[in-house]
């Protein structure tokens, strides 16, 4: 390769990075890191939204000292929520905790509906949009990059940051590290939530580009690999919401550099983390524990999510109670029943 060609290739790679920082990169934009539980959406037994239970859940998370909360994600049964539901949920969050950093999910089959959702969550006070790629009709890698570029441009004008959600288990769309690297060059993209198993491989592959562009990496999958994800550059995790008081000490130890103690506490939580990852019934599992803890009134879910049997409910409570009796550090935010 000649000298001119080499210089051209280097410029074509670094120019977007230079532009990203000169335009005010992710470090100057609203950024959610640390513990970001994905809130369950409480329903009454008849399936209608239960705003009082949601308010108690938000208050519980605030007492636990979480860094942000997420709504309209998979664990929120976001796929069942109406436009009115979404507006009421955001209004409830603002009324209970006006200063809480809210991450709101955006999942749409194309750019137009995604931009509509983006504008709605901005109007509702969300500061970060957790955006899935379109997946009803599978886009090419180039189309994925274009999609996030258009979403990021609109988010930038609204003052909202973008978190790219890499969740092939939900979307059926695998975004390679190369594709994500290109997506990360958009100014408003501040973070990537990595839920592509094996997550540690994706963290390792994306880490150099994340450091170069200032993009933050966040873990998901119910914090199943949180300690090792932090060792590979993660700065946050987005688990379910029913055990934030048990997970806070893990992140506190990681922040203090005490990985040995963090892993010890995490190991005690692992049966609960894995139990909450069961396909199809995880939504009900999260809610049964929240009911058991006195935070929400009903474990009702909306189809196509499924309720669990009495035997599974008892097993779920047994797992939670066993873990709770085994942990030695709990944040001071216990709800009515723990």
N, C-alpha and C positions, 0 to 999 in steps of 0.2 A: 504494500500500500504506500502511495507517495505521500510526501510531506503535506501537500495541500489537502489531500483526502483525509489524512489523519486529523488535521486541524479542523476541517469541516465537521467530522464526526464528533470530536470533542465539544465543539461549539453547539452542535445540535442537541447534545446530551445536557450540557451545563446551562445553556441559555434559559430553559424553563425553570431551572432551580434558582438561578440568579434573579429571574423575574419574580418568582414566588416570594423570595425574601424581600426584594425591593418594594413589592406591593403590600408588605405586611403579612408575613407568613403566620402559621398556626399559633406561634407563641404569643401573638397579640390578639387572638380571637378567643371568644368564649370556649373554654376547654373543660371537659369533664374527665377527671382521672380518679384513681382510688377505688373505693367501694361504691358501685352504682347498681343497686338492686333493680331488677325489672319487676315492677309492681304487678301483682295479680289484679284482675278487674273483678271486684265483688259484685255478685248478682243476688237479688232476692230469689226465693224458691220458684217464683213465676218467670224468672229470666230477665227481669228488668234491673236496671243499674241500681246498685245500693250505694248511694253517695255517702251516707253516714259511716258505713263500714270502711269505705275508701278513705275517709277523713281520719279514722282511727289508725288505719294502716300507714298513712303518710306521717301522722304524729309519732307512731312507733319508730319509723325509720329516722325521723328527725332526732328523736331522743337517743337513738343508737349512734348518732354522729356520722351517718353516711355522707359521702361527698356529693352525691347527686342521686336522682331517681330517674328511672326510665319507664315510659308508658308506650302502649301500642306495639309492644314487641310480641314475640311468639308466646312467652309465658304470660302475657297480658290477654291472651285470646284476641289479639288485635284483628285477626281475620274475621271476627264476628261483630265488630263494633260499627255502629252507624255513625254518620256525620254528627248527629246530635249527641250520641254517647261521647264521642271524642271531645266535643266542645265542653260538655258537662264535666268530664274528667279533668281537663285542663283548668277549668274554673274552680273545681274543688281543690286542686293542688295549690292554686294561687291563693285561695282563701285560707287554707290551713298553714301553708309555708311559703309566703310570698317571695322569700329570698332563695328558695331551693333551686339549684340548677336542674332543669328538666330536660331530659333527652327524650324526644318523641319519635316513634317509628314512622317511616314513610315506606310503603310497599304498594307498588302500582304496576300495571302491565305496560306502561309506556310513559313518555316524558310528560305529556299533557296532564294526566291524572296525578303524576308525582308532583308536579309544580302546584297543582291545586291543593294537595295535602300539605305541601311545604308552606304555602301561604297561610293555611288554616292553623298550623301549629305555631307559626310565627305570631299570628294574631292572638293565639291563646297563651303566649308567654314562654314557649319553649325556646331554649337557647342553642340546642344542638339537635339536628335531624339525623336519626340513625336510618340510613337509606339502603334498602336492598336493591340489587339490579333488577330490571324487568326479567321475568322468567316464564311467563305463560307461553310466549313464543321465544325460544332461546336465541339471544343475540350473539353475534360474533364478538371476539375480543375487541375489535375496533369499535363496534357499536356500544359495548360496555363503557369504553373510555369516553366516547362522545356523550353518552347518557349522563355519566357523572359530571362531565364538563358543563353541560347545560344546567344540571341541577345545582352545581356549585356556583355558577354565575348568578343564578337567581337567588340562592341562599346568601351570597355575598351582598346583594342589594338589600336583602331583608335583615341583615345583621345576624344571621344564623350560621353556625358552623355545621359542617357535614362530617358525620362518622359513617364510613363505608362499612356495611355489614356483609361479611363474607361467611355465608351460612349455607353451604351446598346441601346440607341435610334438609333444609326447608325449601330451598329454591330449585334444587336439582341442577344448579349451574355452578360449575367449578371455575373460579377466577384464579388464574395462575399468578405466581409472584411477579412475573413480568407485566401482566395486565394491571395488577394492583400498583406496581411501581409507577406506571404511566398515569393512573388515576390520581396518585398522590401528588402529582405536579400541579393540580388545580389549587388555586389560592385558598379557597374556602374549605378544602378537605383537611381537617386537622387530625383525624384519627381513623384507624381501621380496627373494627371488632372482628377478631379472627376466631371462627368456629368451624374451621375446615379440618377434620381429623386426618392425620394426626396433627394437632394444632402446633406442637413444638417444632415440627418440620417447617411449617409455614412461618412461624415466628423467626426461626433461624434464617430462612431464605429472605424474608422481608427486612430483617434488622438493618443491614447496611444501607439500604435505600431509605428506610425510616429515619436513620440517624442523619443521612445526608440532606434530606428534605425537611427535617423537623417534624415529620408525621409521627403521631403517637400510636402505639399498639396496645390494644385492650383485649383481654380474654373474655370468653363466655363459657358456654357449656356447663353452667352451674358451678363454676370455679373448680372443676374437676382436676385441672392441672395448674392451679394458680401459682404454687410455689416455684415450679420449674419454668412457667411462663415469665415470671418476674426475673428469673435468672437469665432469660433470653431477651430481655428488653421491654417486657410489658410494664405498663404504668397504671394498670387498673384491671378490674374484673367486674363482670355483669352477671351475677347469679340470680336465682330466684330470691324472693323477698322475705321468706318466713324465718330465716335464721341469721339475720344481719348481726344480732348481738353476739352470735357465736363466731362469726367470721371477722369481725372488727379486730380482735386480738391477733389474728394471723397477719393481717395487713399492717397493724402497728409494729409487729416484730419485724416484718420485711422492711418497713420504712426505717427501722432502727438498725438494720443490717444484721439482725440476729436470725439468720436463716435456719439454724439448727432448731431453735425453739419454735419458729414459725412452722417448720415441717412437723414437729412433734404435735402441735395443736391441730394442724391440718389433718394429720393422720387419724386423729380421733373423730374428726368430722366426716371423713371419707365415706362411711356407710350411708350417711344422710345425703351427701352430694350425689352419689351414684343412684340412690333410691329415687331421687327427684328427676332422673333423666330417662325414665321409662317411656318409650314412645306411646302416644295416644292417651295415656292416663296421667302424665306428669302434671297437667293442668289441675286435675282433681286432687292429686297428691299434695301439691303446694297449698291448695285451699283447705284441705282437711286439717293440715297442721295449723294453719292460721285460725281455723275455727277452734281447734283444741287449745290454742294459746289465748283465746278470748279476744282476738283482734277483729275478726269479721264474723258475721252472723250465720252465713250459709256457705256451703261448699258447692253450690250450684254452678254448673258450667253450661255453656251454650254449644249445641251441635255445630260442627262435627266432633268437638271434644266430648269425652265420655266420662260419666261418673264412675266411681269405683264401688265394688261390692262391700258389704259389711265386713267380710273377712279381710279384704285388702285395706279397708280403713283401719281396722284394728292392728294389722301388721304395720301400716304406715306410722301410727301413733307409737307402736312399740319401738320401731326404729328411732323415731325422734326422741322418745323418752330415754332410751338406752344411751344415745349419743349425749343428751343433755346431762345425764348422771355421770358421764365419763369425762366431760370437759372440766378443766380446772380454771379457765379464764373465760369470763363472760362480760361483755360490755354492760354498763349500768343503764339498761333501757328496757328491763323486763316488762312485758305487758301484764294483763290481769292474771292469766294463768301461764305458768311456765314450769 
